[in-house]
Amino acid sequence: MPLRPDTVIENATVVTGDPARPYASRVGMWNGTFLALDEDLDAFASPVHVIDAGGATVLPGFNDVHAHSVWFGQTLMEIDLGSCATTAEVYRTIRQQAEASDDPADGTWVVASNFHPLALEDGPLRIDVLDDVGGGRPLVIKHNSGHALTVNTETLRRAGIALSDPDQPDGGEIRVDDRGRPTGLLDENAMRPVQDLLQPESEGLITRALDLATSRYVSEGLTSVTDAGIAGGWIGHSPREFGAYQTAFDRGLLSTRMQTMVTIDALHEVAGSPEDPVVRSLSAGVRTGVGDEWLQIGPAKIFTDGSLIGSTAAMSEDYHHCTHHRGYFQGDPGVMRDHALRAAAGGWSLAMHAIGDAAVDYAVDVLAEARRRFGPPVLPHRIEHGGVVRDDQLAAIAAVDAVLVPQPRFIAEFGDAMADKLGPTRSALSYPAQRVLDAGVVLPGSSDRPVAGGAPLSVIQAFVERRTETGRDYGPADRITAAQAIRAYTVGSARATGWAGRKGQIIPGQFADLVVLGQDPTDPGIDPSQIADIPVLATVVGGTTAFGDDHWTARPTTQEETH
């Protein structure tokens, strides 16, 4: 008896991502994978269920290879400062929501997120006013870059930071005024004492954040996401964070497939035979590749430098209009190299956060040595971000067979500030896309959410437009087409995460992950400025509808359809 498909979607414009068969009108799914297209379905029995797409566009599911899922989910539970354009709005929002959420007298933490200091029309936040709006409670404001916090005096006191001439940490800065008093702004590693007060976070909080985050993901067409830093360092939330991911999966709270990067801080030397190399890994030698298509441990995440927004990314030349300042590395380069190579010796793929071009040079050098000494990694080595990348560096990245992971949405949200910090020459080298493809380097789709907006269609629009928030061109030579951007978010992302040939295309045998859109983003009649507004009608993960109204719930075939 012929095999019977679980579900067939018909009356659709299926954009397969397969150059050999770019379009179809019907797609069948069975046992979580794509079974056949169009007339090839005639060889099988009538499906159990049928969905009429009504002419809608069907694409492979989107895959964001660099986001921060727990962090993003937490922002959905915290005071949101994303729409604040003035300091007064920040103060008012915090005061109103803090007073409404808890008893001000109980001393609990006040936490706000999505703060974009460069978007404020007036000056920086004042610590004395933050003391007032906090009502005596410790206050933490998370910058959207993730590389800084703004806090009040009570938080400084609890963190043990001196209120006059504090000792400065390596790889970070406690900002002070002209009298040596902290302003409340903590950059990079200066955040650690505050974070140590709030962490480790509970499994319940982490699983709730993952539920909220992945529910949002599928509403935007995402079917796979990589969390770019868990279990340690300033970006992690708990040493048991991957265990919380497993709990979320067991409880049905992960709506998308997830890959996780474990930070290098969470790895440690693991003893072995005297014949074995000295390695850094998780206990029992657990390393990159553990897991399956639903939940997997990916590369080790290594922060080499900071951010462009905070002028902490490591540059080979001074920042524009800022002499004698080139940013800095997050740690001692020799120590970071040693830790990275010992992780590679233990079987870890490496994901090197590198934004400034000096950091990119460093990352390429480390990856080249890792590949030379330990051979090809189990998943691709990667360089995260690439805020400034020269052509010679792209050639070097190609030579070591690494992936570059840029975030074009940064341009749309704070490109003006980046351009002012870089100047015109380096802005033309910033967050490349077309040059990545020209160099033969894999280009995936990514957002770094919640640093910037993460809806894939908005990132695809940013790939195409490359315009700042005020409409200025930003490296226009690196614009790519909507079709190229979609390929980045599907095929490119599958390659970047080690799943090439298993996801990213609507091809028989690949995972049945797809998104249904109200329009085709590659349609020449669609203005690029409207791509982000295309409605997501449904999202299917592993053959099951994860998002969509009742229309997208598969209906049983009728007796007439069965015979």
N, C-alpha and C positions, 0 to 999 in steps of 0.2 A: 504494500500500500504506500502511495507517495507520501512523503513528509508533508505535514500540514503547518504552514506558517502561523505563528502566534498572532501577528498583526500585519496588515498591509495598509499603507498610506497611499491613497490614489488621488487623481485629479490635482496633482501638485506640479510645481516647477522645481524639480530636484537638481540642485547644483552639487554634483558629486565630489568635486575636487580631484577627480581622476582624469588626467589628460586624454586617456584612451576612450573615455566615455563621459564627457563633461556634463551631460544633462540626461534626465529621465523624467517620467511622469508618475511612475509607481515604484514603491520600494517595500520589500517584504522583510520582516524581522522574525527571528526564531532563536529562542534560548539566549537572548541578550545580545545577539549579533545580527548584522545585516545578512540576509539570505540570498536575495536576488532582486533584479531590477526589470521593470517593463515585461517584455515578452518572455524573459527567462523564468518569470513566476508561473507561466503556464505549465511548466513541468511538475509543479507541486499541487497538492490538494488545495481546495478552497480554504482561505484563512479562518482562524477562529474568530478574529475581530477585524473590522474594517474602519478606517478613518477617512472621511472625505475632506481633503484639504481645501476645497473650494478655490483652487487656483493659487493658493499661497506658495511662497518660496520656502523650500526646505534646504538647509545647509548643514554640513557637519557641525556638531556641537562645538562651541567656543572653548578655548583652553587658555587660561591665564597662568603663565608660568612663574609669575612673581607678584604675590599679594601677601597680605598679613591677615589671615582669617580670624584668629582669636582677637587680635587688636581691633579689626574692623567690627566684629560682633560686639565688642565692648563699647565702641563708640555709639552703637545704637542704644546703649543703656545709660550713657553718660550725658552731661550737659553739652549741648551742641552749640559751638561758637562759629560754625561754618558760614553763617550769613551776617556776621557782625562786621561792619565797615568802620566803626569808630571805637575808641576806648570806652566811651560812655555806654555804647551798646554792649560791650563785653561785660562791664561792671554790672549793668542792669540785668543782663541775662543770668549771670552767675548768682546775683543776690536773689532774684525772684525764684529761680529754680531750687537754689539751696534752701531757702526758707520754706519752700513748699514740700521738699522731699524728706527732710528729717528734722528732729528737734535740734535747733541750733545749740542748745546747751549740752548735748550729749558728746560733743567732741569728735564725732565721726568725720571721716575725710570728705571733702568736697572735690570732685574730679570733673574736669571739663575737657572736651576734645575738639578736634578739627579747628584749632586756632592757627590762623595764617597771619603772622605779624606784618608781612609785607603788604597785605591787603588793607591795612588800616589807613585811614585818611589822615590821622593825626599821629602823635608821638607814641613811644613805647608805653607799656603798662607800668604803673607806679606801684611799688611794693606797699606803700602806706595805704593806698586805696584798696589794694587786695586784702590787706589786713582787716580793713573795715567791712568789705563785702563778705569776707569769710566768717565774720561774727565770732572771731576767736578760734575757729576750727582750722585745721590744716587744709590748705588749698593747693591743688596741683592742676596746672593747665598744660595739656599735652599739645605740643606744636604738631601741625600736620606733617612736617618733614620727618618726625620721629627722632630727630637728632637733638632736640632741646626740650626743656621744660621751663615754665615760669611758675614760681611758687611764692607763697607769702612767708612772713617771718616765723609763724608757728611751725611751718614745715621745715624751714632751715633749722630751727631749734631742735625739733625731733630727730632730724638727720645728723645732728652733731656738727653742723657747718657753722664756723665762727661768724659772728655778726660784725666783725671788723678784721680786715686783712686776713681772710681765710687762706689756708694752704691750698695751692692749686694742684689738681691731679694731673697725672700723665695722660695725654690724649684727650684732654677736655679743658674747660674753663668755667670758673665761677665768676660771672661778670660782676664788677664792682664799680661804684661811682668814684668821683675824684677825691673822695675822702676815705676810700678803701672799704666802704660798706657794700655788702651784696645788694644788687638790684632785684634779685629774684630770678634772673635768667641763668640757667644752667645748661651748658653746651656739652654734648657728647658724654665722655666718661664722668663728667661732673654730675650727671644724673644718677649715678649708681647708688649713692647713699639714700636718696629718696626712694628709688625703686626697691631697694632692699627692705624698706619699711612696708611696702605694699605687697611684696611677694615672699614666698610662693603663693600663687592664687589657688583657690580651691578647685577641685575637679568639677564641682557643680557649676561654678562660675564659668569655667572654660567650656564645658559642654553646652551651657546655655548660649554662650557667645558663638560657638560653632553652629548651633541650630539656627540662630538668627542670621548669621553670615551666609550660610549655604542656602537657606531659604531665599535670601535676596539674590544669590548667584543664579539660581535656576530661573528666577523671574526675568533675568536679563540674557538668558541663552547660554550661560556657562554650564558645562558638563564636567570639566576637570579644572582643578586649581592647585597650584603649588604654594604652600605656606613657606615664605622665605626667611625662616629663622625661628626655631622653637627650642625650648628646654634649657636655655642658658644665655648669658650675656645680657645686654640692656634690652634686647628685642624679645627674649623669652619670657614666659609667664610662670613656669614651674619646672623643676627638674623631672617631674613626672608627666610632662605635657603630652608626650606621645601616647602614654597610657590613657590620658583623658581623651585623646582622639579615638583610641580603640573603644573606650566606653561609649563615646558618642556614636560610633559606628554600630556597636552592639545594640544600642537603644533606638536605632533608626533615625538618628538626628543629623546624619551627614547626607545632604541631598545631592552632593556631587562627588565625583571621584577626587581623592586628595593625595598629593605627594607632599612630604614635609622635608625641609632642610633642618638638620640639627646643627646648632651653632658650634663652632670650634671650642667655645668655652665649656660646653657640656661633655667634651671628650676628655679622656684621661689615658695615661699609660696603662696598658693591659699586659700583664706578664705572660710570657710564653716560653717555649723551649729556647735554650741558648743558641740553637741553630736558626731561630726566627729573628727577623728584624725587630727593632724597637718600634712599637706602633702606638698611636693614640686612637682610641675607639671608645665605644660603649662597652659596658661589662659583657662578658661572654664573647667578645669580639664582634658583636652586632654592628653591621655597617650598611653602607649604601646598597639598596636593592632588596632589603628585607620587606616582605609584604606581598601584595598582589595588585590587581588592576583597580581595586577600590581604595586601598590605603597602603601607602608604601613609604619607606624611608628613602629620601633622595640624597643629594650631596651634602657635604659639610659646608656650612656658611661661615665665611671669614670676612669681617669688616676691616678693610685696609685703610679707609679714610672716611670723611664725613659727608657733608652735603654742600651743594652750590648755594642753596638758600641761606645757609648759615655761614658761608665763606670758609667752611672747614674742609672742603674737598682738597686733596693734595695736588697742587699744580706745579708745572715746571717753570712757570713764569708768574710774576705778581698778578693779583687780581686787578682788573681794570679800575683806574682811579683809586687804587689802594696800594701804594708803594710799600715794599718791605713786608708784604703778607702774601704767602702762597698756600695757606691752609696747612694741614699736617696729617700725618699718619695716626691711626688710632692706637697704635702700640709700637713697640720696638720692632723695626723691620726684620731684624735677625731672628727674634723670638717668633714673630708671626710666620716667617718662612719655615722655621724648624717645626712648628706645630702643624703647618699645612702639609709638609712633606711626610711627617710621621703619620698623619691621617691617611695620606695617599698610600703609604706603605702598608697600612691596615686595610686597604681595599676601598677607601672612601673616594668618591668623586668630589671635586672641589668647586664651590661657587664663590668667587671672589668679588665682594662689593668693591667697586673701583669707579669713582666718579671723575676725579681730576685726572689729567693726562699723565701726571707723575705716578699716580696710583695704578693707572692702566699699564704703564711700562712695568711696574713692579709685579702686577698680577700676571702679565704675559710671561715674565721671566720665571715666576714660581711654577706656573702651569707647564712651561716648557721643560723645566727640570723634573717635575713630577712625571711627565710622560716619558722623558728620556730614561729615568731610573726605574719606573714601575710599569711602563707599557700603557696601552689604551685603558681608560677607566671603564667600569661596568656601565655607568651612565655618562653622558658627555660632561667634560669640564666646562665651566661657564664663567663669564665675566658679567656681573650684574651692573646695569645702568649705562656706563660709558657716557658721562656728561660732557667730556671732551675727548674725541678719538681722532687721531691723525690717520692719514691713509697708510703710512708705513706701519702703524699699529694694527690696522685692519689686516694687512698682509701677514703680520706676525701671528695674529689670532687665527687666521686661516691655516697657517703653517703648523700650528699645534692642534688643529682640528677642534678648537673650542667654539663655544656659542657666545654671541654677544646679545645681551638682553636689555634693550633701551626702552624708555617709557615716553612715548610721544605726547601723552596726556599732560605731562609736566609743562610742555610748551603752551598748551591751551589755557592752563590755569595760572602759571606764574612765569611765563616766558619773558615778560618785560623785565622782571627783576633779574632773571638769569642773563639776559642780554646785557643789561647794565653792568653786571659783575664780570662778564667775560669780554666785552668789547666785540666789535664786528668780526674780527678774524677768527676768534675762537667760537663765536656763536655759529659760524658756518660749519664747524666741526662737531657740533653738539647734538647728542642723541640721534645718531645717524640711522638711516633706513635704506635708501637706495644704494648708498655706498657700501653698506653691509652686504647687500645682494650682489653688487658688482664685484666685491672681493671674494665671493664664493663662500661667505660665512652664513650659517643658519640664522634666519631672522624669525624669532617667535613673537607672539602677542603677549603683552604684559601691562600691568597698570601700577603696581606698587600700592594699591589701595590699602589703607585709607589716606596715604600721602596725597593721592590725587583720586579723582573719580574713576571707578572701575567698570562701569557698564561697557561691555565690549564694543558696541556700536559707537559709543562716544570716543573710544580709543581709536577705532578704525577711522572715524572722521578726522581725528587729529593726525593720524598717519598721512591722510590724503591732503589735508589743508596746511599743516605746519604754520599756523598763525597764532600769535599770542592772544592774551585776553583782550587787548585793545585793537586787534586786527593787524598787527605788524607781522610781516614775513619773518620767518625764523628758519634759516638754512633751507631755502626753497629748493635747492638742488637735491635735497634728500626726500622730497615728496615721492610717494608711491601711489599706485592706483588702488581703488577699492578692492579689485580682485587680488592684487598682491597683498593687501592688508588682511583680507579674509584668509588667504593662504597662510600668512604668518600666524594667525590666530588658530589655525587648524593643523595643517601639515607641519608648519615650522615649529609649533609648540609641541607636537608629538615627537618630532626629532629631538628637540631640546631636552625633553624629559625622558628620553630613552624608550619611547613607545611608538616609534616609526613602524608603519605597517600594521599596527594594531588599533589605532584610532586616528582621527583627523580627516578621514575620507569616507564617503558613503560607497563602500566597496564590499561585496560579499566576503564574510569572514571577519571584518573589523567590528569593533564594539558598536552596538546600535545606539549611538549618541547623536542627537540631532536637535536643531532649533528650527522652528517655523516662524517666518517673518511675514509681515503684511506687505512688504515690497522687497524687491531684489536690490541690495545696495550697489550692485554693479550695473544696474540699468542706466544707460546714458542719459535718460530723461530726468534722473534724480540729481538735484543740485547737491554737491558735497556737503554744504552747510546743513542739509536736512537728514543726513545719514543717521545721526544720533536719535532722531525723532521717529524712526521706523519702529512700528510696534512689534514686540515679541509676543506671538500668539500662543506658543507652546514650546516646551522643552522636554525632550525624551532622553533618559539616561538608562542605558542597558535595556532598551526596549520597553521601558515603563515610563508613562507620562509623569514627570515630576513637577510640571507647571502647565497650567492651561485651564480654561473653563470646561464645562461639561461637554462642549462640542468635541474637545480633544481627548475625551475618554473613549477608548475603543469600544465600539458597539459590536455585539455578536452578529455574525452573518445570518441572513435569513435562509429558510429552507430552499428558496429558489436559487440563492447565490451558491448554496452548497452543492447543488446538483446541476 
